[in-house]
Amino acid sequence: MNRTALLLCFLSLVASAQGPAGASAPAAPAPAPTPAATQTPKAADPKASAEDDEDEDKDDNDDDNAAPSSAAAQQTPPAREDAPCLADDEDEADSEVLGALRLSINGENRELSDVRLEGLERLPEPLVRKLARIPVRGPLSPEQAAILLQRLARTGLFAKVSPTVKLTEGATPVLVVTLEEQPYVTGVDLEGLRPDELRDVQEELFRLPPLSDNDDDDDNDDDNGSHDDTVRVRVETDRGRVHLVARKCPSPYPSRELLASYEHGQFHPGFVWRGMSGVLERAQDEVRDEGYQLASLDAALTPEGRLVVRVDQGTVEEVEVQGVDEDVAARVREVLGIKPGDVLLRSDLRRAADRLGTEMPFLSLRDVETSPEPATRFVEEREEGGVRHYRPVTEEKRHKRQKHWDEEVELSWHDWARKWHHRKEDAITTRGRRVVVHVRPRGASFDADLIPMHTQVTGFAPGLSGSVKLWDVRNRMHLGLDAALTIPLRWGGQRIPGDPEQTSFQRRLNWLAGAKLQVPLLRLSEVGVQFYDFTDTFDRWRIGAIDSYIYSALLNRPDSEYFRRKGYTGFATWRLGRQWVLGAEYRRDTYDSLKSFAPPFSLFRRDSAPFPNSPVDDGRMTSVVGRLEYASDAGRAENVGSLFRSPELSLLRHDWEWPEHSAVRSLLTVEVGNPALGGGDEDFRFWKVVSDSVLYVNTGHHDGLRLRVRLAGGEDLPLQKQEALGGWSALRGYGFKEFRGNASLLASAEYRCGFFGVFTDVGTVHRGETGWMDPKLGVGAQFYFGDSVHLTVAWRTDERATFAPEARLLFIRPF
């Protein structure tokens, strides 16, 4: 039972059980008085304080400091309906402020006729009476007296509110309230913080009450003993109904001029609103929000009102790894880079998690279900000289008593949000001064993706790709399995006129299967083999697969030429550090030309001619491919390799998105075809080199310059290996593969500013005996919807230029 309820019970008991008592009637024994709390020290300059109080008393225009008028003295005492929130059970904060009820029974039982305030030092009594709406004279019922006491407690100006009801013979009962004012602070010193961190902590130290009850001040949510916005759920057992009642509880906020605060970095002396413990708790939370995960603080308040706050940034005592054997745990601690004696920052934990994921992908960090962390509160200790010390103590979470199910229950959205937010903790946690890392061996990981394939040579061919990886916790060898399957559907009656055999050939299943090993000891990111029989293209450096499928289905313009490729590929890829990749491949493929179906299978332009899919040189080709790649912003070690491998595309999985920092990405491949490598056709003797480099120069968040240079060419190239410029990402503004030859040079420059960018492309093609053609220039603009999704408009600038641009909404950037 809380203290306000005690007041009501004792007063009711006295009123009902005690009859009129004469002078000779024995007085009821009074409870032993509780020792009064030590009084708040006065300011360093009592004279100045007295003058300030005198000035406040003389200011008749100040509503907060004006003495109660005669009308106020006769005002009707508050009833339950005047303050319904104050008539309810007091909250936990009030129970700490309100002292135990003391009754002095000596005489007749009568109504309360007066409320006397004792213990005030700095605060003038008229101001306190006006703030808590305490009348000068009664009568007061016990319920009205309880409401007044709660108003006093909720002003936030008092560290202790101790009520005593005095009943003397021949006199009316009087309610005597002994008040202990909150500490008065004249200055603040913060030690242990950098200058750039002081301002944020200062703003969190002393919070002010809202200007009005309707003022939504989120900063005060954590300090308010009760939440203003609540929902009451009332369950009626007789009818089984649920009532939701929203209410706003007014609070007797004091004038901000009375309270200690910071404004624009300048300290204003005053009382500590709602106590020093909340002030220091907020400061400690803010220091931890600054990134110091293990920070703590203590404080001292001198008799002159000088508050000295000392911040301990906190150092790591131990790093504990849970979930793996000690030999693996030792490697985890080494990779984390967090050592005993280090000051732990939140950024250190993020970087440690990234390093662990990069260098030890065979382990997975796991979230842990934990109970809420114990609360930290500051306790006050007083010395003989008047100095007050505040030190943090950890206390267990307080359990509220469970109410019967048919009673009223207060539900706070703030509490719900907090419980949801703390439902799980990160995999790297702190316990005291220890860092605890929760890991576990990574089991088999499975990944699956839909393939919404649509081409003019297969029609709609949906499918599925998937991969399985089996991890070794000792990091010796990891096995991966890959597979893909697409099924051409016979929708729309598409066929190749006069050639049913070719039509059936192009409707065959497309499949791929492969296996590979990762051997970290040898720096082998992958070594394996793939077998396949599927519809392929070498145009993915121009336009992403999903964009090609979409515009094939919509407009009969896939901007990709396809062929059938059947055979196998053996490959090995080494990761030389984080930025460098070295690879080799052996290919033994059989190529077949494909033709576009008629009529075109697309939503629009179905009456147009079929998309011209150029033929390839049919036959068996054997070749070897060597590659060297560099990416200054390369990601995790296992993100190497591709399901559909191509000499024109990188094996690093970064999707060519705009990086967060300036970066360089470069690809160099050399392919040599020769029948002596494995029995290919004599016609396939060639070599080809592809060099594709991009430089990103960031000038701000999503602002910067992108420069690209691509050079490709060779000798005796088969048709499917020849170069061509024109189309998206390959000389924008011009027609798809408008310029063909055995070599090409493409340069692009783009400046991006937020969601908007402008670009220019310059390209030329070498046409055998005729040599290099005159360079072609394309210009345009892009509107970004994220890093990859962008709307592009482009114009050609030659003699065939028009006012109307080419435009595409693209979802993948291939470079």
N, C-alpha and C positions, 0 to 999 in steps of 0.2 A: 504494500500500500504506500503511495507516495505521500509527500509531506502536505500537499494541499488537501488531500483526502483526510489526513489526520486532523487538520484544522477544522474541517467541517464536522468530523465525527465527535471531537472533543466539545465543540461549541454546542452541538445538538444534544450531547449527553448532559452537559451542564444545564441546558434549558429545560430538559424533560425530567431529569432525575432529582433536581435540587429544588426544594420548596423554599418559601420565605424563611430567612434565618434571622434570628434576633441577635442582639449584641452578644448574648452569652453562648450562642451556638458555636460549637467547635468548628474551626475552619478546616476545610479539606487540605490535606497535605499537598504542597506543591512539589512538582518534580525538581530534582537537583538541577540547578542552572548549568547550562553548557558554557564552558569557558569561551569568552569572546575572542574573536580573531584579532590578531595584531593589527593596529590601525595603519593605514597607508601613510607613508612619510610625506611630510609637507614639502612644498617646492623649495628650491634653494633660496628663493627670495620671497619670504612670507609677506613682506610689506607690499611688494608688487602684486602678489596674489590678492591681498586684501583690497588694494586699490582697484584691481580689476573687478572684484565682486561688488565693490561700492558703485563703480561705474555702471555695472549691469543692473544693479537695483535702481539706479536713477534713470535708466533708459525706459521710459514708459511706452515707447513705440516698439520695443522689441517684444514680440509675442512670446518668445521662448523664455525670456528672463523676467517678464512682468509679473508682479505679485498678483494673486488672485483678487478679483474685484468682489464686491459684496454679493453680486449676483452669482459669481462662481462659488463663493462660500456657501450659498444656499442651494447650489445645484443638487439635483436629485442623484443619489448614489447610483452607480451603474448596476444594472440587472443582467441576468443571463442573456436576454435577447439583445442587449446592447453590445455584448461581446461574446458571441456563441463559441468562438474558437477558444477563448480564455476560460470558458467554463468546462472545457473537456479536460481529459487527463493531461497533466503536464508532461513535457517531453524530457528526454534524458538530460539535456543541458540544463533545464530549469531545476531538475532535482539536485544538481550539484550546487546551484546558486542558492536555493532556498534552504535555510537552516531548519533544524528540528523545532517543532512547536513547543513552547513552554507556557504553562498555565499557572497563574498565581491566584488561587481561590481563597478569598478571605472576606466573606460577606455575602450579601444577597446576589442572586443571579439576575442580571438585568441586561438590556440591549447594549451593544457597543455604541458609545456616545462620541468617541473621538479616536483619531489616528495620530499618534505622535511619532516623529522621525528623529532618530538619534544616530550619531556617528558621522554626520556630514562634516567634511573639512573644507574642500574646495567648492563644492557645488552648493549654491544657495537653495534654501528650503523651498521658497516660492516656485523656483524653476522645476524642482523635482515634483512638487505637488501638481503643478500644471501638466507636466509631461505624463504622469501616471493617472491624472484626473482624480486626485485624492481630495475630497471635500474637507474643509476645516472642521465642520461639525457633522454629527450623525443625524439621526440614528442609522446604523449599518447592520444589515443582516449578516450572518456568517458567510453566506454565499457571496454577498457583495464584497466582503472583506477579502475573500480568497481571490476574487477577480482583481482587486487592487494590488494584492501581493504579486500576482503573476505579471501585471503590467510593470511593476517595479523591476522584476527580474528580467523582463524582456526589453527593457531600455538598453541593456548592454553596458550600463554605466557602473554596475556594482558587482564586485566579486563575491559578496555575501549579502543575503537578505534574511535576517533572523527575526521572525515574528514572535511576540509574547503577548498573551491576553492577560491583563491584570484585573482581578475582581477584588475590590476592597469593600469592607463593611460600610454601608451608608453612602456609597458612591457608585456611579455607573461604571460598567466595564470599559476599559480603554485598551486599544490595540497599540502596542509599542513595537515599532519596527527599527531594529538596529541595522544600519547599513555600513558596508565597507566598500569604499570607492575603488574602482579599477586603478591600476598604476597610472601615474601621470609622467609622461616622457617629455623631456626638454631637448634631447638631442640623440642621434643615433650614429654609431660607428660600426661599419661592416668590415671584418677582417677575413682574409683568405680568398678573396675573389679578384679577378681581373677587372680593370676599369670598365670594359665593355659589358661585363656581366652584372655590374652593380645596379644599373638602372632597372633591369627587369626584376631583380630581387627587391629593390626599394618599392616598386609599385605593388608587389605582392604583400609586403609587410603589413601595412595599415590600410585596410579597406574601410570605406565609408558606407553608411546605410544608404539605400536608394532615396531619391528626392521625394518620392511619394509611394503609397502602397501600390499604385498602378504602374510604377516604374519597373520594367523588366530588367533587372540587373543580375545577369548570370553570375557575376563575380561573387555575389553574396550567397549563392546557393549552398556552398559548402559550409558557410559559417552560421547560417540560420539554424537555430535549434529545431524548428519545425518548418516544413516546406509549405510555402504559401499556396501553391496550386496542388490540390489533392483531390482524390476521388473517393467518396465514401460508398462502400458497398454494404447495404443493409439487407440481410436475408430474413424474410418473415416465414417462420416455420408453419404457421397456420394456413397461409395461402400459397406458399412456395414462390413468392415474387422477389425480384431483385431490384432495388432502387439505387440509381446512381445520382449523387448529389454533388455538384461542383460548388465550391465556395472560395472566397478570398478572405484571408484572415488579416485584418489590419494590425500593424505593429506600432508601438509608441516610440518611434525613432527620435533620438535626440538631435539637436542642431549640430551640423557638421563643424561649426566653429569650435565646439567643445572637444573635438576628437583629434587625436594625432593622425597626421596624414602627410603624404608626399604629393607635391604638385609641381610638375616640370622640374623634377630633381631637387626641389627645395623642400626642406622639412618644416612642417607646421606643428608646434608643440600642442599637446593635448592628452586627453584620457585615451587609454587603449580600449577601443570598443570591443566588447565581448571577451576581453581577457587576453593575457599574454600568451597562453598556450596556443590559441588559434593563430596568433600572429606568427609564432615560431614554426608551427606546423606548415603554414603556407610558405614561409621562407624556405624551409627544407624541401618541400615539394618543388618549388621553383628552381632551386639549385639542382635537383635531380632532373628536372625538365631541361635544364641547360646541358645535360648530358652526363653529369657525374652520378653514375649509378650507385655508388657506395657512399655518397656524401652524407654527413651528419653535421649538426651544429649544436652549440650551447650558447647561453647568454648570461649577462649579469646586468643588473640595474642598480646604479648607485643611489644614495640618498638624495643627491641633487637631481635625479631624474635622467641621468645619462645611461642610455642603453648600448651595451657593447655586445655585438653578435659575432661569434667566432665560427668560421666555416671550416670543417675538415673535409677535404675533397675525397678522402677515402682511398685506401690502397688494398690491393688483392693480397690475401693471406695464403690462398690455396686454390688450385684449379683441379676440380674433380670431374672425371669422365665416367659416366654410368652407361651400362648396356653392352660393353665389349670387354674382351680380355685385356690384361694389363699391357701386353706388348703392342696391341693396336691402340690402346688408350695413350701410351707414351707418344706414338706417332701423331695422334689427334692433338695432344697438347703442343707438340712441336709446330704443327700446321696452324693452330689457332694464333700463336704468337702472343698470348697473354701470359705473363709471368708474375709470380709473387713479388710484391713491392711496386707494381705498376698502378698508376691512377687509372681507374676503369672509366672509360667514356662509352656512351651509347654507340657512337660511330665505331668504336673498337669491336663491339659485339657484332655489328653488321658486317664489317670487313672480315671478322673471324669466320662468320657463317659462310660468306662468299668463298673465302679461301678453302674452307672445308669441303664445300660443294664442288669446287674446281679440282682440287688435288686428291680428294678421297671420295669420288662419286659412288663407290661401293658401300658407303655408309649413308644413312639418311637421318637427318635431324627429326626428332619427334616432339610434338606438343605433349604436354603433361597435364593431367587433371590435378589441380591442387585446390586446397581450401584458400579462402582469401588471406592475404598476408596479415599478421597481427598489427593492430593499430599502434601508432607511436604518439604518445602525448608527452607534454613537458610538465614537470612538477617543479614547484617553487620551494626553495630552501632559503631561509633567512639567517643572516649572521647577526651577531650582537651589534655591530656598527651600523646596521641598517641596510647593508648590501643584500640584494636578493639575487640568488643564482637560479637559473633554469636549466635543467638537464633533461635529455630525452629518456623515456622509459618505454619499454615494450609491454603492452598488456594484451591479454587474450581478448578475442572478440566477445562482446557482451551478448548474451542470449536473452532475447525478450521472452517474457512469459507467454505461453500459448493461451490464447483465448478460446472460449467455447465456440463451437462452429456457428452458433446462431447469434453471436455478438457482432457488433460493428467492427469492421476492419478498415484501417487506413492504408490505401495503396498509393505509393509515390512513384510517378514516372521516373524521377531522378534515381530512385533506388533500383527500379527495374533496369534502367539503362546501365547503371554501374555494375549490377550483377551479371548482365549479359556481356559487358565488356571484359569482365574478369573471369569469364567462364573457362578460358584456357590461358595458359601462359606459354611464352616462347620456349623453344627448345634449349636455349642458353639462358639460365636463370642465375640469380644471386641469392645466397642464403647467408645473411650476415655479411662477413667479408670474404666469403667463398664464392667462386664462380663454378656453377654446376652445368655440365654439358650432357644433355640427354641424347644419345645416339643409339642406333641399332643397326645390325647388318642389313643391308638392302637386299630384299628378296628379289624374286623375278619381277621385272618391270615390264608392263605391256602397254603398247600404244597403238591406237587404231585411228584411221582417218578415212573419211568418205572421199571417193574420187568421182566428182560429177562430170565425167568426161563427155564432151560433145565435139565432134569434128564433122566435116563434110565428107569424110571418107569412111566413117563408121556409123554416123548418126549418133543418137544418144546412147552412150555406153557407160552406165553407172557402175561403180565398183567400190572396192574396199582395199586399203593397204594397212598392213600391220607389222609390228616388230615386237619381238620378245628378247629380253636380255637377262642372262643369268650371271649374277655377280659373285665374285669370290672375295670373302671378307679379308683374306690374307693378301689381296691385291696381286695375285700371281697371274691370273688369266681370266678374262671375262668373255662369255660366249653370247653372240647375238644372232638371231634368226629374223629374216625379212621375207615378206611375201606381198604380192599385189595381184588383184584379179579384177578385170572389167568385162562386162557382158554387153555386146552391142544388141540393142533392142530393135525389132523390126517395126518401127512406128513410121507412119506416113507413106509407106510403099516405096521408099527410096531403092534405087537399083542403078546399075550401070547398063544403059541401053544396049541391047544386042550382045551382052556378055554375062550370062548367068553364072558362069564358072568364076569370073572375077568378083561378081557380087557375093557369091558364097564365100570366097576367100577372104574378103574384107569384113565379113560378119563373124569370123572366127573369134574365139575367146582370146583376150589379151592377158597374159600371165607373166609373173616373175617370181623367182624364189632364190634365196641366197643365204649364206652363212658366213660369219666372220668372227675373228678372235681379236681381242685387245690384250696386248702383252706389255704392261707398263715397264717392266724391267728392261726391255729392248726398245722402249719409246715407240712401240708400234701402236698407233691409234686404231688401226684396222688391218687385218690381213684375211682375205677370204675370196669367195667366188660367187658369181651370180649366173643363173641360167634363165633364159627369157625367150618369149615369142610374143611380141607386142607391137603396137603401132607407136612409132617414135618420131621425133623431130629434133633438128639441130637449131631451132629458132627460139629456144627459151631465153637466150641472152637478149632478145628483142622485146618479148612480151611474156608475162607470167602465165602459167597454165590456166589459172582460174579466169583471168581476163580473156584469154583465147577462147575458152569454152563458152563464156558468157556472150561474147560478140559473135561467135559462131551460131549460137542458139537464137540470138536476137536479130542479127543483121546479115548473116551469111558472110561475115568478114572475120575469120579466125586469125588473120595475120600470122599464120604458121603453115608450113608445108610439111606433109607427113609422108612416111614410108614405113614399110614393114621390116623389122629387124629381128632376126632369130639367131641365137648362138649362146655364147658364154663369155664372161669376162673374169679374169683373175686380177687381183689388185693387192697392193700393200701401201700403207700410208704411215709416215713417221711424223710425230709432232716434235719439232726441234725447239724446245722452249714453248712459251705460250703464243708467240706471234708467228712462228715459221712452221710451214707444212711442206714436207717433201713426199712425193708419191710416184708410183709407177703402176701401169696397167698393161695387161695383155688382153687383146680383143680378137675374137674369131667370130665374125658375123656374116650372115647371109642377108642381102638387101633385096627387097622387091618394091617396085613402084606401085602406087595406089592412085586411084582416080576418084574424083568427087561424084557423089551420088546425084541423080536427077529424079524428080525435081529437088531443089535445095530444101533441106529440113531446117527451117528457121521460122521465127515468129513473124518477121517482116522480110520483105524482098524475096518472097517465095516465087515471084514471077520473073526474077532476074536469072541470068545465066549462072550455072554452077561455078563455085569458086575455083579459079585455075590452080590446081595442085600439080606442080611441075614434076616430071618423072625424074628418077634417079638412075644411076648406073647399076643395073642388077648384077648379082653375082656374089661370090664369097670373097670377103676381105679379111686379111689378118694384119694386125698392126700393134705397135707398142706406143704407149703414151707416157711421157714423163711430165711431171708438174712440180712447180715451185710457187708457193703462195706466202704472202705476208699480210698481216692485219694487225695494226697497232692496238686495236680494240678487240682482239679475239676473245672469245668467251671460254666456256668450260672445255676441259680436255676431251670429254666424250662426245662433244658436239662436232664431230668430224665425220664426213661421209654423206652419201646421198643414196636414196633408193633408186632414182633414175640418174645415172651418172652421165656426164657430158664433158668433153674437153673444153667447152666454152664457158663452163660454170664453175664457181668456187665450191670446194668441199666444206668450207667453214659456214656454219649455219647462223648467219646473222641477217638474212633476208634483205641486206643492203639498206636497212632503215637508217634514218638520219641519226648519227651517233650523238651522245651527250657531250662529247669533247671533240676537239680537232683530231682527225684520224687519217691514216693512209691505209688503203686496201689495194692489193695488187695481185694479179694472177698471170702466170706464164706457163703455157703448155706447149709441148713439142710432140707431134705425132708422126710416126714413120710407118708407112705401109709397104709390105714386101711379101710376096708369096713364099719366100724362103723361110718365113717365120712360122709357117704352119700349114702350108698347102692351099693358100688362097689363089684366086685367079690371077693370071699374068698381067691383066689390065690394071690391077690395083698396085702400082708402084708409085708412091708419092711421099711427100713430106709437107707438113703444115705447122705453122707457128701462130699462136694466139697470145697477145699481150693486152691485158685490160687493167688499167689502174685508175683509181679515184682518190682525190684529195679533198677532205672536208676541212674548211677553216671556219670554226665557230666564232661569231662575233657577239653572241648573246644567246639567250634561251630561245631555241628554234629560229635563230637568226644566223646566217652565215653564207659562205660561198662553197659551191661544189664544182670541182674541175675533173673532167674525165678525158682520158686518151685511150683509144683502142686501135691497135694495129694487128691485122691478121692477114695471112697469105701463105702461099706455098707453090709447089711445082707439081705438074701432072695431076692436079686434083680431080677426083671424080665429081660428078654433078652435085651430089649431096654434101660435098665438102667445100664447094666453092663459096666465095664471098658475095655479098650483096648489101647495098644500102638503100634506105627508104622505108618509112613506116615508123611505128612507135618505138622509141628508145634507140632507133637506128636512122638518124637524120629525119627528125619529125617535121611534118608539113608536106612531105613528098609521098608518092605512092609506094605501096608495099613492094620491096625488092625492085624498085624502079631502075636501079643501076647495078649491074652484075659484072663480076670479073674474078680474077684469081687472087686478088689482094684488095684490101680496103684500109682506109685511114679515117677515123672518126674522132672529132674533138668536140666536147660540150662544156659549156660554162653556164652555171645557174646561180642566181642570188636569191636567197629566201629571206623574207622578213615576216615572221609569224606565220599566218595562214596564206600569205601571198608570195609568189616568186615569179621571176622572169628568167628566160634562158635563151641561148643561141646555140645552134649546132652547125658544125662545118664538117663536110665529108667529101671524100673522093675515092674513086675505084680505079684499079689498074686493069686495063682490058687487053692483056696480051700484047700483040704487036703494036697496037695503037697507043700503048702507054697509059699514063695517068690522065684521066679526064679533068676538065676544069672543076675546081672545088665548088660545091653547092652549099648555100647558106639557108638555114631555117631559123625562124625566130618564133617566140611564143610566150605564154604566161601559164602559170599553174596556181590553182587554189587548193590548199591543203586541208584535209579533214583528218588530221593525225599525221603520222610519219610516212605511211605508205599510201593511204587512200588520197587521191588527188584528181582534180579535174584539169585536164590539159587542153589548151587551144594553141594551134600552131599554124604558121603561114610559111609557104615557100616564097623565095624571093627572086626566082629566075623569070624568064619571059612568059612562063605559064602561070604566074602568080595571079590570084584573085583576091577580092576583098573578103569573101567568106572564108573563115578558117576551117581546118580540120579540128574536131573536138572529140575527146574521149574521157570518160570517167574510169580510172584505172584503180585497181585494188592492190596490186603487187608491183613493187619496183624491182626489176631484175638486176639493177646495177647500183 
